[in-house]
Amino acid sequence: MSELILKTRQDIEDIVRGFTFYATGGGGLPKNGLQSLMSEFDAGREIILSDVDSLPDDAVTACPFLMGSIAPHTVEVLKEMQGFGFTESVNTEKDRMRKAVEELEEYTGKTIDAIVPIELAGANTSAAIAAAIELGKIVLNGDYTGRAIPEIQQTTPYLNDKKITPISSVDEWGNTCFIKEASNYRVAERIGKLISAGAYGLAGQAGFLLNGKETKEVIIPNTLEESYTLGKLIRESNEQGKNPIEETIKALRGWRIFQGQITIKDDEDRIGYYWGTYTIEGQEDFSGKTAKVWFKNENHMCWIEDEPVVTSPDIIVIVDSKTGEPVPNPLSELGQNVSILAFESRPQFKNPKGIDILGPRYFGFNVDYKPIETVMSR
């Protein structure tokens, strides 16, 4: 595919909507992603997403990402934060990522040519793009997951045994740290999460230093353009009086597996992750039935009548039943009428190593992964 240029505010809103959809409930708040990209647009900088194949083999790439919990702060937590002087924000999400990239360059002595987002997410992907544009770096039209994920080992560099460290970290309050080495990806994830938890939120971190050849081997190409196309489709379906959910399902070859009202939302902020379970009481074709969705930042398990129907690595998206707009987990509300949509996993994760790191047993459930396309064919 050719490069994609975001030329208008509408383009930016559409791509953030698409990112938020693929974020499966996680990935930060879309309003923050919109703020990140609009800051570059308002500064008059071109937002260009470059074709992956145009990257030279000897280029240096890095991956900046937001690390930490997306849970809303309680009154008690806000009081606790005051004790550390965490009251006036120093760095926006874009600032955290930009500074993390700069710190990584200074630490390693390498000039980073191009940026790859770690995932598709309303805030995370948008801030990575905006940071790259502000720094004058190339933004590649692709990412390392094809959805959003809670842990950095749930990525294609991990699946292909690429090195993740060193990792730089800059938080909202200006604290800067480095993970020089980690014994494995999961340890890097744990240390990174503990750093972010110490700052009560999302830190901007950067790692995955690869050359262009390695990057092209592991990147999932064209996913940013896919997100833009999807976000535009959802908007235009609403504007044209079409059913946005039906149009989305048709475009992505997915399924609406449930429709109902959120009656219970049991959630908590735990060690840098936002955990929770929804109970959704069925409506219309699903009247009299109950669904549950479990999330760890993102949605990973869905049961209908206590039977598991879809699990990660397949994609579980909760959307507004009327507008088809994706519902981020921190913004969902009791009484909200929603539909649960399901889509196939990216092919990069349809293998034992991908299922081992992103399947239901990884998250502690005694359930075997069954591809959604197999389940729905029955």
Buried (B, 14 or more C-beta within 10 A) or exposed (E): EEEBEBEEEEBBBBBBBBBBBBBBBBBBBBBBBBBBBBBBBEEEEEBBBBBBEBBEEEBBBBBBBBBBBBBEBEEEBEEEBEEEEBEEEBBBBBBBBBBBBBBBBEBBEEEBBBBBBBBBBBBBBBBBBBBBBBBEBBBBBBBBBBBBBBBBBBBBBBBBEBBBBBBBBBBBBEBEBBBEEBEEBBBBBBBBBEBBBBBBBBBBBBBBBBBBEBBBEBBBBBBBBBBBBBBBBBBEBBEEEEEBBEBBBEBBEBBBBBBBBBEEBEBEBEEBBBBBBBBBBBBEEBEEBBBBBBBBBBBBBBBBEEEBBBBBBBBBBBBBBEBBBBBBBBBBEEEBBBBBBBBBBBEBBBEEEBBEBBBBEBBEBEBEBBBBBEBBEE
